[in-house]
């Protein structure tokens, strides 16, 4: 019983607040209609985008109110750009019209029915104390016991009708959710745009990676191997005439080949570090932290293996961020936290440096964002002036 009373009281409070917001909705709607009327004279055209932006405030209040009632978030559906071209603006206007027409009436009944029911019951019980009877809340005078019985029954019915308040409140909240969230087609369009951007970022990152590998091979291992071939050729020509000089060239060729092999190993590690295969992400990140000139604390809360591509991306994200910490932050300490579940890998990297980090200026943060977006992940960078700097990354691990 107590739970039902609390539910009714919560619903009544929700509907009464909705009555107040419906008045604001009427004023907002009238304001937009006035601006539209002025557009026919050319005066309201510049003010129309401003008016459509301003109505988002009362609409946002109703969106948050409905979200609390339903217990689930209702994300804002607005797009960047002009509100005139945003489909959400038309849905805002539809909500203002509907809520303005129904919200005040529903809210008034929500508070008037229980109060009127109480008055009816009290009137039925005490009418005989007043000469000539007593008028109840339904505008008829109770001056006889039959009328008192009718008054009592109507009062009980009015109070009983309050039990419908939670359903009415939920109807109002679900209506707000359907109108004030993004339309299904818009959600699909935005998702397609996001996936297209992610695909473009992945292709760009892949192209940049191929160019880097080609540059590393051309400038490093390929040049060394070419030098080995040249040294071996010269040594072959000098073998009969000057064996001592030929042996020196063979020694140099061996050193050059050893350097080329080291270059090739470095390139291979940049594609997929062997540590990831041998020791997993936690071991590889710990090795990175041990090699970092800045003291690092590694906290691995989830040691489950992820897909190889996700682990490689996480490894290079940590490596790039630690390089930024070393070069730019002026930090004395950094903290790396790896957490997540079967579907998501979360990486949190903090330092106690001077802050002010940004994605411009060649810091590598823009590359981190592109790498993460290629996996449809998210990046959150917080770096106020004076520090600290914190980078939060979420990488989806699902298929």
RARA-V601338 format. One line per field, one symbol per residue. ss: DSSP state (a for helix, b for strand, c for the rest). burial: # if it has 9 or more other ideal C-beta (glycine too) atoms within 8 Angstrom, else .. A space follows every 10 residues. Layout:
ss->???
burial->???
This chain:
ss->caaaaaaaaa aaaaaaaaaa aaaaaaaaaa aaaaaaaaac ccccaaaaaa aaaaaaaaaa aaaaaaaaaa cccccccccc ccccccaaaa aaaaaaaaaa aaaaaaaaaa aaaaaaaaaa aaaaaaaaac cccbbccccc bbccaaaaaa aaaaaaaaaa aaaaaaaaaa aaaaaaaaaa cccaaaaaaa aaaaaaaaaa aaaaaaaaaa aaaaaaaaaa aaaaaaaaaa aaaaaaaacc ccaaaaaaaa aaaaaaaaaa aaaaaaaaaa accaaaaaaa aaaaaaaaaa acccbbbbbb cccccccaaa aaaaaaaaaa aaaaaaaaac ccbbbbbbbb cccbbbbbbb bccccccccc ccccaaaaaa aaaccccbbb bbbcccccbb bbbbbbccc
burial->......##.# ##.####### ######.##. ##.###.##. ...#..###. ##.###.### #######.## ...#..#... ..#..#.##. ########## .###.###.# #.######## #.##..#... ..##.##... ##....###. ##.######. ##..##.### .######.## ###..##..# ...##.##.. ##.##..#.. .##..##..# #####.##.. ##.##..#.. .....##.## .##..##.## ..##.##### .##.##...# #########. .#.#.###.# .#...#...# ########## ######.##. #.######.# ...####### ###.#.##.. ..######## #####.#.#. #.#...#### #######..
